Structure formats: C-alpha cells, structure tokens
Amino acid sequence: MAKYSKKHRLSEKSKDDAMKIARGTQKPGQTKEQTKLIAQGIQKGIEIYKKKQSEKARELDRKLNKVSVLRASHETSTEQMVETVVVKGNKLPWALLVLSWLGFVVYVVLVK
C-alpha cells in the first residue's frame, strides 16, 4: 500500500484564499455556484503556482548541491596537489653563505 496517495491534496489555506478572492471580485447577480467555480479556478491557479515554485526550489537545491560537490572535490584535489609538491633542499645557497663568511673571516684576519 502506498504511504501517500497520488492525488494532490488541496490545502485549506489555499481554499480559503481562493474563496476570499472570489468573493472580493463577485459581481452583482452572480450565483453561489458561479462564485464556487471562480474560487476553484483561482485555487487551481494558486496550486499550480506553488507547484512551480517548489520545482524551482528543488532545481536550485540540485544546482547548489552540484556546486558544493564540485567545490569539495576541487579543494581535495588541490590539497593532494600541494602534498605531492616536494621542495628539494638546494645546497648552493648554503655553500655561498659559508664561502662568504669564510671570505669575511680571512679578510678580517689579514687586514689586522
């Protein structure tokens, strides 16, 4: 047995709103049946509008989820790229530093 019926249940609030609008636009000499038919048409329009808005919201959620998944995968891939980059220790700067200090010490000793 299905948990939810396939029929779209109409909310009481939309029924009340539709009836208020129908009564507000009621013309003199209009029967109650005609007012009910107008209210049903308004209610159907409200339900269609709500349905479209929920579809838009679902689509937006899907897009946001895709973007967040892509962003998360991009962040992990950049973290992996950073981890794979290995900086090799270069001996040339250290050798030049030691040579310059030795040259400075030799110069100081020879000048005195």
MOPAC internal coordinates of N, CA, C and O (Angstrom, degrees):
PM7 1SCF
backbone

  N    0.0000 0     0.00 0     0.00 0    0    0    0
  C    1.4296 1     0.00 0     0.00 0    1    0    0
  C    1.5138 1   109.89 1     0.00 0    2    1    0
  O    1.2310 1   120.38 1   -42.86 1    3    2    1
  N    1.2785 1   116.88 1   137.14 1    3    2    1
  C    1.4582 1   121.34 1  -179.38 1    5    3    2
  C    1.5198 1   110.16 1   -73.44 1    6    5    3
  O    1.2310 1   121.74 1   -39.02 1    7    6    5
  N    1.3225 1   114.28 1   140.98 1    7    6    5
  C    1.4583 1   119.74 1  -179.72 1    9    7    6
  C    1.5273 1   110.59 1   -71.44 1   10    9    7
  O    1.2310 1   120.69 1   141.11 1   11   10    9
  N    1.3056 1   116.30 1   -38.89 1   11   10    9
  C    1.4540 1   121.98 1  -179.64 1   13   11   10
  C    1.5213 1   108.87 1  -119.96 1   14   13   11
  O    1.2310 1   120.79 1   -36.95 1   15   14   13
  N    1.2989 1   116.10 1   143.05 1   15   14   13
  C    1.4554 1   119.20 1   179.41 1   17   15   14
  C    1.5289 1   109.34 1   -78.85 1   18   17   15
  O    1.2310 1   120.96 1   -24.53 1   19   18   17
  N    1.3034 1   115.77 1   155.47 1   19   18   17
  C    1.4600 1   121.11 1  -179.64 1   21   19   18
  C    1.5272 1   111.03 1   -73.11 1   22   21   19
  O    1.2310 1   119.89 1   156.04 1   23   22   21
  N    1.3218 1   117.81 1   -23.96 1   23   22   21
  C    1.4562 1   120.79 1   179.61 1   25   23   22
  C    1.5246 1   108.97 1   -66.88 1   26   25   23
  O    1.2310 1   121.58 1   -39.63 1   27   26   25
  N    1.2943 1   114.58 1   140.37 1   27   26   25
  C    1.4609 1   119.85 1   177.20 1   29   27   26
  C    1.5197 1   108.32 1   -82.68 1   30   29   27
  O    1.2310 1   120.52 1   -62.28 1   31   30   29
  N    1.3032 1   116.62 1   117.72 1   31   30   29
  C    1.4592 1   120.54 1  -179.46 1   33   31   30
  C    1.5242 1   109.46 1   -78.50 1   34   33   31
  O    1.2310 1   121.73 1   -47.89 1   35   34   33
  N    1.2985 1   114.30 1   132.11 1   35   34   33
  C    1.4520 1   120.10 1  -178.91 1   37   35   34
  C    1.5188 1   109.40 1   -87.38 1   38   37   35
  O    1.2310 1   121.18 1   -45.33 1   39   38   37
  N    1.3063 1   115.35 1   134.67 1   39   38   37
  C    1.4571 1   118.71 1  -177.99 1   41   39   38
  C    1.5218 1   110.89 1   -79.67 1   42   41   39
  O    1.2310 1   121.36 1   -29.48 1   43   42   41
  N    1.3054 1   115.01 1   150.52 1   43   42   41
  C    1.4696 1   120.87 1   179.46 1   45   43   42
  C    1.5281 1   110.68 1   -65.80 1   46   45   43
  O    1.2310 1   121.07 1   145.19 1   47   46   45
  N    1.3325 1   115.56 1   -34.81 1   47   46   45
  C    1.4644 1   119.30 1  -178.28 1   49   47   46
  C    1.5289 1   110.27 1   -63.97 1   50   49   47
  O    1.2310 1   120.67 1   136.72 1   51   50   49
  N    1.3339 1   116.32 1   -43.28 1   51   50   49
  C    1.4682 1   117.88 1  -179.81 1   53   51   50
  C    1.5330 1   110.91 1   -68.56 1   54   53   51
  O    1.2310 1   120.25 1   147.81 1   55   54   53
  N    1.3330 1   117.12 1   -32.19 1   55   54   53
  C    1.4632 1   119.49 1   176.20 1   57   55   54
  C    1.5260 1   110.15 1   -64.61 1   58   57   55
  O    1.2310 1   121.16 1   134.96 1   59   58   57
  N    1.3327 1   115.38 1   -45.04 1   59   58   57
  C    1.4693 1   119.60 1   180.00 1   61   59   58
  C    1.5264 1   111.26 1   -64.15 1   62   61   59
  O    1.2310 1   120.73 1   136.42 1   63   62   61
  N    1.3303 1   116.21 1   -43.58 1   63   62   61
  C    1.4676 1   120.11 1   179.47 1   65   63   62
  C    1.5271 1   110.81 1   -61.68 1   66   65   63
  O    1.2310 1   121.02 1   136.93 1   67   66   65
  N    1.3290 1   115.66 1   -43.07 1   67   66   65
  C    1.4677 1   119.76 1  -179.35 1   69   67   66
  C    1.5233 1   110.68 1   -64.45 1   70   69   67
  O    1.2310 1   120.36 1   139.10 1   71   70   69
  N    1.3131 1   116.92 1   -40.90 1   71   70   69
  C    1.4663 1   119.72 1  -179.65 1   73   71   70
  C    1.5319 1   110.49 1   -67.50 1   74   73   71
  O    1.2310 1   119.63 1   141.22 1   75   74   73
  N    1.3197 1   118.30 1   -38.78 1   75   74   73
  C    1.4687 1   121.18 1   177.28 1   77   75   74
  C    1.5235 1   111.03 1   -62.30 1   78   77   75
  O    1.2310 1   120.72 1   137.12 1   79   78   77
  N    1.3171 1   116.23 1   -42.88 1   79   78   77
  C    1.4601 1   120.12 1   179.94 1   81   79   78
  C    1.5270 1   110.10 1   -66.65 1   82   81   79
  O    1.2310 1   120.79 1   138.15 1   83   82   81
  N    1.3427 1   116.10 1   -41.85 1   83   82   81
  C    1.4666 1   120.08 1  -179.73 1   85   83   82
  C    1.5212 1   110.80 1   -64.30 1   86   85   83
  O    1.2310 1   120.32 1   139.57 1   87   86   85
  N    1.3205 1   117.00 1   -40.43 1   87   86   85
  C    1.4650 1   119.91 1   178.84 1   89   87   86
  C    1.5291 1   110.95 1   -69.59 1   90   89   87
  O    1.2310 1   120.89 1   147.08 1   91   90   89
  N    1.3167 1   115.91 1   -32.92 1   91   90   89
  C    1.4602 1   119.67 1   179.42 1   93   91   90
  C    1.5141 1   112.66 1   -68.64 1   94   93   91
  O    1.2310 1   120.63 1   149.26 1   95   94   93
  N    1.3165 1   116.40 1   -30.74 1   95   94   93
  C    1.4690 1   120.20 1  -179.34 1   97   95   94
  C    1.5228 1   112.14 1  -100.40 1   98   97   95
  O    1.2310 1   120.24 1  -171.58 1   99   98   97
  N    1.3180 1   117.15 1     8.42 1   99   98   97
  C    1.4687 1   121.58 1  -177.43 1  101   99   98
  C    1.5269 1   110.43 1   -64.67 1  102  101   99
  O    1.2310 1   121.50 1   -43.86 1  103  102  101
  N    1.3242 1   114.73 1   136.14 1  103  102  101
  C    1.4706 1   120.93 1  -179.84 1  105  103  102
  C    1.5269 1   109.34 1   -98.70 1  106  105  103
  O    1.2310 1   120.27 1   -24.27 1  107  106  105
  N    1.2983 1   117.09 1   155.73 1  107  106  105
  C    1.4745 1   119.62 1   178.32 1  109  107  106
  C    1.5280 1   110.63 1   -61.74 1  110  109  107
  O    1.2310 1   120.88 1   -43.34 1  111  110  109
  N    1.3087 1   115.92 1   136.66 1  111  110  109
  C    1.4579 1   120.71 1   179.22 1  113  111  110
  C    1.5169 1   113.22 1    87.23 1  114  113  111
  O    1.2310 1   119.84 1  -178.55 1  115  114  113
  N    1.2969 1   117.91 1     1.45 1  115  114  113
  C    1.4738 1   121.56 1  -179.38 1  117  115  114
  C    1.5256 1   108.50 1   -81.65 1  118  117  115
  O    1.2310 1   120.34 1   -46.59 1  119  118  117
  N    1.3395 1   116.95 1   133.41 1  119  118  117
  C    1.4690 1   120.59 1  -178.34 1  121  119  118
  C    1.5205 1   110.43 1   -79.37 1  122  121  119
  O    1.2310 1   121.85 1   -13.91 1  123  122  121
  N    1.3396 1   114.06 1   166.09 1  123  122  121
  C    1.4649 1   119.89 1   179.15 1  125  123  122
  C    1.5291 1   110.54 1   -64.91 1  126  125  123
  O    1.2310 1   120.65 1   144.73 1  127  126  125
  N    1.3262 1   116.37 1   -35.27 1  127  126  125
  C    1.4645 1   120.68 1   179.27 1  129  127  126
  C    1.5275 1   110.85 1   -64.02 1  130  129  127
  O    1.2310 1   121.22 1   137.69 1  131  130  129
  N    1.3157 1   115.28 1   -42.31 1  131  130  129
  C    1.4564 1   119.18 1   178.39 1  133  131  130
  C    1.5343 1   110.27 1   -64.48 1  134  133  131
  O    1.2310 1   120.43 1   140.13 1  135  134  133
  N    1.3174 1   116.78 1   -39.87 1  135  134  133
  C    1.4594 1   120.84 1   178.34 1  137  135  134
  C    1.5251 1   110.35 1   -64.40 1  138  137  135
  O    1.2310 1   120.70 1   140.42 1  139  138  137
  N    1.3378 1   116.26 1   -39.58 1  139  138  137
  C    1.4723 1   120.10 1   178.33 1  141  139  138
  C    1.5227 1   110.80 1   -64.51 1  142  141  139
  O    1.2310 1   120.42 1   138.80 1  143  142  141
  N    1.3210 1   116.80 1   -41.20 1  143  142  141
  C    1.4660 1   120.60 1   178.69 1  145  143  142
  C    1.5320 1   110.81 1   -63.64 1  146  145  143
  O    1.2310 1   120.92 1   138.74 1  147  146  145
  N    1.3161 1   115.84 1   -41.26 1  147  146  145
  C    1.4721 1   119.72 1   177.84 1  149  147  146
  C    1.5226 1   109.76 1   -64.27 1  150  149  147
  O    1.2310 1   121.17 1   138.14 1  151  150  149
  N    1.3458 1   115.36 1   -41.86 1  151  150  149
  C    1.4708 1   119.59 1   179.24 1  153  151  150
  C    1.5212 1   110.62 1   -63.16 1  154  153  151
  O    1.2310 1   119.92 1   141.69 1  155  154  153
  N    1.3341 1   117.77 1   -38.31 1  155  154  153
  C    1.4639 1   120.93 1   178.21 1  157  155  154
  C    1.5257 1   110.82 1   -64.57 1  158  157  155
  O    1.2310 1   120.85 1   139.10 1  159  158  157
  N    1.3263 1   115.99 1   -40.90 1  159  158  157
  C    1.4635 1   119.57 1   178.09 1  161  159  158
  C    1.5229 1   111.40 1   -64.30 1  162  161  159
  O    1.2310 1   120.71 1   137.81 1  163  162  161
  N    1.3115 1   116.26 1   -42.19 1  163  162  161
  C    1.4752 1   120.41 1   178.47 1  165  163  162
  C    1.5227 1   109.90 1   -64.62 1  166  165  163
  O    1.2310 1   121.17 1   138.24 1  167  166  165
  N    1.3367 1   115.38 1   -41.76 1  167  166  165
  C    1.4632 1   119.81 1   179.99 1  169  167  166
  C    1.5273 1   110.76 1   -62.86 1  170  169  167
  O    1.2310 1   120.72 1   138.86 1  171  170  169
  N    1.3066 1   116.22 1   -41.14 1  171  170  169
  C    1.4647 1   120.07 1   178.54 1  173  171  170
  C    1.5347 1   110.21 1   -62.44 1  174  173  171
  O    1.2310 1   121.06 1   139.11 1  175  174  173
  N    1.3325 1   115.59 1   -40.89 1  175  174  173
  C    1.4642 1   119.47 1   177.12 1  177  175  174
  C    1.5152 1   112.04 1   -62.97 1  178  177  175
  O    1.2310 1   120.54 1   139.46 1  179  178  177
  N    1.3354 1   116.57 1   -40.54 1  179  178  177
  C    1.4661 1   120.38 1   177.90 1  181  179  178
  C    1.5253 1   110.29 1   -63.23 1  182  181  179
  O    1.2310 1   120.41 1   136.30 1  183  182  181
  N    1.3219 1   116.82 1   -43.70 1  183  182  181
  C    1.4656 1   120.97 1  -179.53 1  185  183  182
  C    1.5283 1   111.25 1   -64.44 1  186  185  183
  O    1.2310 1   120.24 1   139.04 1  187  186  185
  N    1.3259 1   117.15 1   -40.96 1  187  186  185
  C    1.4709 1   120.45 1   177.90 1  189  187  186
  C    1.5207 1   110.37 1   -63.72 1  190  189  187
  O    1.2310 1   120.89 1   137.75 1  191  190  189
  N    1.3239 1   115.91 1   -42.25 1  191  190  189
  C    1.4725 1   120.29 1   178.03 1  193  191  190
  C    1.5291 1   110.81 1   -60.81 1  194  193  191
  O    1.2310 1   120.47 1   133.88 1  195  194  193
  N    1.3315 1   116.71 1   -46.12 1  195  194  193
  C    1.4615 1   120.46 1   179.48 1  197  195  194
  C    1.5277 1   111.04 1   -62.20 1  198  197  195
  O    1.2310 1   120.75 1   140.43 1  199  198  197
  N    1.3301 1   116.18 1   -39.57 1  199  198  197
  C    1.4566 1   120.94 1  -179.62 1  201  199  198
  C    1.5324 1   110.77 1   -63.68 1  202  201  199
  O    1.2310 1   120.92 1   135.73 1  203  202  201
  N    1.3323 1   115.84 1   -44.27 1  203  202  201
  C    1.4698 1   119.74 1   179.10 1  205  203  202
  C    1.5211 1   111.25 1   -64.16 1  206  205  203
  O    1.2310 1   120.67 1   140.39 1  207  206  205
  N    1.3369 1   116.32 1   -39.61 1  207  206  205
  C    1.4598 1   119.61 1   179.90 1  209  207  206
  C    1.5263 1   110.90 1   -65.77 1  210  209  207
  O    1.2310 1   120.15 1   141.05 1  211  210  209
  N    1.3277 1   117.32 1   -38.95 1  211  210  209
  C    1.4596 1   119.39 1   178.70 1  213  211  210
  C    1.5266 1   110.94 1   -68.91 1  214  213  211
  O    1.2310 1   120.31 1   144.35 1  215  214  213
  N    1.3429 1   117.02 1   -35.65 1  215  214  213
  C    1.4627 1   119.97 1   175.87 1  217  215  214
  C    1.5253 1   110.75 1   -63.79 1  218  217  215
  O    1.2310 1   120.41 1   138.04 1  219  218  217
  N    1.3357 1   116.81 1   -41.96 1  219  218  217
  C    1.4646 1   120.58 1   177.55 1  221  219  218
  C    1.5161 1   110.75 1   -62.89 1  222  221  219
  O    1.2310 1   120.58 1   138.52 1  223  222  221
  N    1.3236 1   116.50 1   -41.48 1  223  222  221
  C    1.4646 1   120.65 1   179.73 1  225  223  222
  C    1.5220 1   110.46 1   -64.39 1  226  225  223
  O    1.2310 1   119.95 1   138.10 1  227  226  225
  N    1.3345 1   117.70 1   -41.90 1  227  226  225
  C    1.4705 1   120.47 1   178.10 1  229  227  226
  C    1.5196 1   110.82 1   -63.76 1  230  229  227
  O    1.2310 1   120.39 1   137.23 1  231  230  229
  N    1.3217 1   116.86 1   -42.77 1  231  230  229
  C    1.4670 1   120.88 1   179.56 1  233  231  230
  C    1.5280 1   110.66 1   -62.92 1  234  233  231
  O    1.2310 1   120.56 1   138.38 1  235  234  233
  N    1.3241 1   116.53 1   -41.62 1  235  234  233
  C    1.4594 1   120.84 1   177.68 1  237  235  234
  C    1.5192 1   110.51 1   -63.40 1  238  237  235
  O    1.2310 1   119.98 1   138.75 1  239  238  237
  N    1.3312 1   117.64 1   -41.25 1  239  238  237
  C    1.4598 1   121.23 1   177.59 1  241  239  238
  C    1.5249 1   110.79 1   -62.13 1  242  241  239
  O    1.2310 1   120.60 1   138.58 1  243  242  241
  N    1.3285 1   116.47 1   -41.42 1  243  242  241
  C    1.4673 1   119.70 1   178.34 1  245  243  242
  C    1.5287 1   110.77 1   -61.35 1  246  245  243
  O    1.2310 1   120.69 1   135.03 1  247  246  245
  N    1.3298 1   116.28 1   -44.97 1  247  246  245
  C    1.4627 1   119.78 1   180.00 1  249  247  246
  C    1.5139 1   110.92 1   -63.79 1  250  249  247
  O    1.2310 1   120.32 1   137.91 1  251  250  249
  N    1.3292 1   116.99 1   -42.09 1  251  250  249
  C    1.4617 1   120.13 1   179.29 1  253  251  250
  C    1.5168 1   111.16 1   -64.41 1  254  253  251
  O    1.2310 1   120.25 1   141.50 1  255  254  253
  N    1.3384 1   117.12 1   -38.50 1  255  254  253
  C    1.4581 1   120.24 1   177.50 1  257  255  254
  C    1.5192 1   110.97 1   -64.71 1  258  257  255
  O    1.2310 1   120.18 1   138.52 1  259  258  257
  N    1.3364 1   117.25 1   -41.48 1  259  258  257
  C    1.4614 1   120.30 1   178.25 1  261  259  258
  C    1.5169 1   110.82 1   -61.83 1  262  261  259
  O    1.2310 1   120.68 1   136.35 1  263  262  261
  N    1.3265 1   116.31 1   -43.65 1  263  262  261
  C    1.4581 1   120.49 1  -179.50 1  265  263  262
  C    1.5242 1   110.44 1   -64.67 1  266  265  263
  O    1.2310 1   120.16 1   137.83 1  267  266  265
  N    1.3253 1   117.31 1   -42.17 1  267  266  265
  C    1.4649 1   119.42 1  -179.27 1  269  267  266
  C    1.5255 1   110.89 1   -67.04 1  270  269  267
  O    1.2310 1   120.21 1   142.98 1  271  270  269
  N    1.3318 1   117.20 1   -37.02 1  271  270  269
  C    1.4622 1   120.05 1   177.36 1  273  271  270
  C    1.5264 1   109.99 1   -66.10 1  274  273  271
  O    1.2310 1   120.49 1   136.40 1  275  274  273
  N    1.3300 1   116.67 1   -43.60 1  275  274  273
  C    1.4628 1   119.75 1   178.44 1  277  275  274
  C    1.5203 1   111.21 1   -63.38 1  278  277  275
  O    1.2310 1   120.53 1   139.29 1  279  278  277
  N    1.3312 1   116.58 1   -40.71 1  279  278  277
  C    1.4583 1   120.68 1   179.79 1  281  279  278
  C    1.5304 1   110.20 1   -64.83 1  282  281  279
  O    1.2310 1   120.43 1   138.31 1  283  282  281
  N    1.3228 1   116.78 1   -41.69 1  283  282  281
  C    1.4641 1   120.48 1   179.91 1  285  283  282
  C    1.5220 1   110.40 1   -65.31 1  286  285  283
  O    1.2310 1   120.39 1   137.65 1  287  286  285
  N    1.3302 1   116.87 1   -42.35 1  287  286  285
  C    1.4620 1   119.55 1   179.57 1  289  287  286
  C    1.5295 1   110.35 1   -67.99 1  290  289  287
  O    1.2310 1   120.73 1   144.87 1  291  290  289
  N    1.3321 1   116.21 1   -35.13 1  291  290  289
  C    1.4626 1   119.96 1   178.05 1  293  291  290
  C    1.5258 1   110.78 1   -66.12 1  294  293  291
  O    1.2310 1   120.58 1   138.61 1  295  294  293
  N    1.3365 1   116.49 1   -41.39 1  295  294  293
  C    1.4569 1   120.38 1   179.50 1  297  295  294
  C    1.5195 1   110.90 1   -64.53 1  298  297  295
  O    1.2310 1   120.16 1   138.54 1  299  298  297
  N    1.3342 1   117.29 1   -41.46 1  299  298  297
  C    1.4643 1   119.52 1   179.67 1  301  299  298
  C    1.5170 1   110.59 1   -67.90 1  302  301  299
  O    1.2310 1   120.16 1   143.69 1  303  302  301
  N    1.3346 1   117.30 1   -36.31 1  303  302  301
  C    1.4615 1   119.01 1   179.81 1  305  303  302
  C    1.5280 1   110.61 1   -68.97 1  306  305  303
  O    1.2310 1   119.86 1   142.95 1  307  306  305
  N    1.3362 1   117.86 1   -37.05 1  307  306  305
  C    1.4589 1   119.39 1   177.52 1  309  307  306
  C    1.5200 1   110.61 1   -69.62 1  310  309  307
  O    1.2310 1   119.73 1   145.65 1  311  310  309
  N    1.3404 1   118.12 1   -34.35 1  311  310  309
  C    1.4517 1   120.49 1   176.12 1  313  311  310
  C    1.5194 1   109.90 1   -64.69 1  314  313  311
  O    1.2310 1   120.45 1   139.37 1  315  314  313
  N    1.3148 1   116.74 1   -40.63 1  315  314  313
  C    1.4571 1   120.30 1   178.89 1  317  315  314
  C    1.5219 1   110.05 1   -66.22 1  318  317  315
  O    1.2310 1   120.37 1   142.32 1  319  318  317
  N    1.3289 1   116.90 1   -37.68 1  319  318  317
  C    1.4534 1   119.72 1   179.53 1  321  319  318
  C    1.5143 1   110.07 1   -66.44 1  322  321  319
  O    1.2310 1   119.85 1   140.85 1  323  322  321
  N    1.3095 1   117.90 1   -39.15 1  323  322  321
  C    1.4538 1   121.25 1   179.54 1  325  323  322
  C    1.5149 1   109.82 1   -65.82 1  326  325  323
  O    1.2310 1   120.13 1   141.71 1  327  326  325
  N    1.3133 1   117.36 1   -38.29 1  327  326  325
  C    1.4530 1   121.03 1  -179.72 1  329  327  326
  C    1.5248 1   111.36 1   -68.36 1  330  329  327
  O    1.2310 1   119.62 1   147.01 1  331  330  329
  N    1.3282 1   118.32 1   -32.99 1  331  330  329
  C    1.4535 1   120.48 1  -176.97 1  333  331  330
  C    1.5216 1   112.12 1   -77.46 1  334  333  331
  O    1.2310 1   119.45 1   159.83 1  335  334  333
  N    1.3298 1   118.65 1   -20.17 1  335  334  333
  C    1.4542 1   121.18 1   179.70 1  337  335  334
  C    1.5285 1   107.93 1   -76.63 1  338  337  335
  O    1.2310 1   121.04 1   -62.10 1  339  338  337
  N    1.3326 1   115.62 1   117.90 1  339  338  337
  C    1.4601 1   121.03 1  -179.13 1  341  339  338
  C    1.5215 1   107.78 1  -111.65 1  342  341  339
  O    1.2310 1   121.28 1   -53.58 1  343  342  341
  N    1.3151 1   115.16 1   126.42 1  343  342  341
  C    1.4549 1   120.20 1   179.84 1  345  343  342
  C    1.5261 1   107.77 1   -91.12 1  346  345  343
  O    1.2310 1   121.41 1   -60.73 1  347  346  345
  N    1.3275 1   114.91 1   119.27 1  347  346  345
  C    1.4610 1   119.76 1  -179.97 1  349  347  346
  C    1.5166 1   108.93 1   -83.28 1  350  349  347
  O    1.2310 1   121.27 1   -41.49 1  351  350  349
  N    1.3190 1   115.18 1   138.51 1  351  350  349
  C    1.4533 1   119.56 1   177.02 1  353  351  350
  C    1.5268 1   109.59 1   -74.68 1  354  353  351
  O    1.2310 1   120.45 1   -57.91 1  355  354  353
  N    1.3098 1   116.75 1   122.09 1  355  354  353
  C    1.4494 1   121.01 1  -178.66 1  357  355  354
  C    1.5213 1   108.78 1   -94.15 1  358  357  355
  O    1.2310 1   120.13 1   -48.39 1  359  358  357
  N    1.3153 1   117.36 1   131.61 1  359  358  357
  C    1.4749 1   122.62 1  -176.09 1  361  359  358
  C    1.5223 1   112.42 1   -86.44 1  362  361  359
  O    1.2310 1   119.78 1   161.52 1  363  362  361
  N    1.2978 1   118.03 1   -18.48 1  363  362  361
  C    1.4560 1   120.84 1  -176.79 1  365  363  362
  C    1.5293 1   112.94 1   -60.71 1  366  365  363
  O    1.2310 1   118.13 1   133.27 1  367  366  365
  N    1.3410 1   121.18 1   -46.73 1  367  366  365
  C    1.4712 1   119.02 1   179.47 1  369  367  366
  C    1.5229 1   112.42 1   -61.29 1  370  369  367
  O    1.2310 1   120.36 1   141.78 1  371  370  369
  N    1.3150 1   116.92 1   -38.22 1  371  370  369
  C    1.4654 1   119.83 1   179.78 1  373  371  370
  C    1.5357 1   110.46 1   -67.81 1  374  373  371
  O    1.2310 1   120.94 1   139.57 1  375  374  373
  N    1.3185 1   115.81 1   -40.43 1  375  374  373
  C    1.4701 1   118.82 1   179.46 1  377  375  374
  C    1.5352 1   109.98 1   -64.03 1  378  377  375
  O    1.2310 1   119.54 1   137.66 1  379  378  377
  N    1.3132 1   118.48 1   -42.34 1  379  378  377
  C    1.4655 1   121.21 1   178.56 1  381  379  378
  C    1.5270 1   111.55 1   -65.05 1  382  381  379
  O    1.2310 1   120.01 1   143.38 1  383  382  381
  N    1.3354 1   117.59 1   -36.62 1  383  382  381
  C    1.4554 1   120.79 1   177.66 1  385  383  382
  C    1.5249 1   111.08 1   -64.76 1  386  385  383
  O    1.2310 1   120.48 1   134.65 1  387  386  385
  N    1.3212 1   116.68 1   -45.35 1  387  386  385
  C    1.4749 1   120.61 1   179.25 1  389  387  386
  C    1.5234 1   109.87 1   -64.23 1  390  389  387
  O    1.2310 1   119.80 1   137.39 1  391  390  389
  N    1.3119 1   117.98 1   -42.61 1  391  390  389
  C    1.4643 1   121.83 1   179.37 1  393  391  390
  C    1.5332 1   111.42 1   -62.15 1  394  393  391
  O    1.2310 1   120.67 1   138.34 1  395  394  393
  N    1.3248 1   116.33 1   -41.66 1  395  394  393
  C    1.4598 1   118.68 1  -179.74 1  397  395  394
  C    1.5245 1   110.92 1   -66.85 1  398  397  395
  O    1.2310 1   119.49 1   140.78 1  399  398  397
  N    1.3108 1   118.58 1   -39.22 1  399  398  397
  C    1.4660 1   121.25 1   178.05 1  401  399  398
  C    1.5304 1   110.40 1   -66.95 1  402  401  399
  O    1.2310 1   120.44 1   140.05 1  403  402  401
  N    1.3154 1   116.77 1   -39.95 1  403  402  401
  C    1.4777 1   119.32 1   176.95 1  405  403  402
  C    1.5332 1   110.06 1   -63.45 1  406  405  403
  O    1.2310 1   120.97 1   137.97 1  407  406  405
  N    1.3161 1   115.75 1   -42.03 1  407  406  405
  C    1.4636 1   119.64 1   178.29 1  409  407  406
  C    1.5228 1   110.83 1   -62.71 1  410  409  407
  O    1.2310 1   120.34 1   140.50 1  411  410  409
  N    1.3328 1   116.96 1   -39.50 1  411  410  409
  C    1.4613 1   120.95 1   178.72 1  413  411  410
  C    1.5239 1   110.53 1   -65.02 1  414  413  411
  O    1.2310 1   120.25 1   135.61 1  415  414  413
  N    1.3317 1   117.13 1   -44.39 1  415  414  413
  C    1.4693 1   120.91 1   179.58 1  417  415  414
  C    1.5152 1   110.71 1   -63.89 1  418  417  415
  O    1.2310 1   119.62 1   135.99 1  419  418  417
  N    1.3193 1   118.32 1   -44.01 1  419  418  417
  C    1.4752 1   121.87 1   178.08 1  421  419  418
  C    1.5131 1   110.30 1   -61.49 1  422  421  419
  O    1.2310 1   119.42 1   136.99 1  423  422  421
  N    1.2923 1   118.70 1   -43.01 1  423  422  421
  C    1.4573 1   122.87 1   179.96 1  425  423  422
  C    1.5341 1   111.07 1   -62.44 1  426  425  423
  O    1.2310 1   120.78 1   135.77 1  427  426  425
  N    1.3680 1   116.10 1   -44.23 1  427  426  425
  C    1.4676 1   119.57 1  -179.67 1  429  427  426
  C    1.5228 1   109.98 1   -64.74 1  430  429  427
  O    1.2310 1   119.79 1   139.49 1  431  430  429
  N    1.3227 1   118.00 1   -40.51 1  431  430  429
  C    1.4623 1   120.61 1  -177.85 1  433  431  430
  C    1.5414 1   110.38 1   -69.31 1  434  433  431
  O    1.2310 1   119.53 1   139.11 1  435  434  433
  N    1.3020 1   118.50 1   -40.89 1  435  434  433
  C    1.4537 1   121.32 1  -177.97 1  437  435  434
  C    1.5304 1   112.61 1   -72.84 1  438  437  435
  O    1.2310 1   119.43 1   147.72 1  439  438  437
  N    1.3197 1   118.70 1   -32.28 1  439  438  437
  C    1.4573 1   121.25 1  -178.54 1  441  439  438
  C    1.5271 1   109.45 1   -72.61 1  442  441  439
  O    1.2310 1   118.22 1   145.54 1  443  442  441
  N    1.3017 1   121.00 1   -34.46 1  443  442  441
  C    1.4615 1   121.14 1   179.53 1  445  443  442
  C    1.4492 1   109.39 1   -77.42 1  446  445  443
  O    1.2310 1   120.10 1   180.00 1  447  446  445

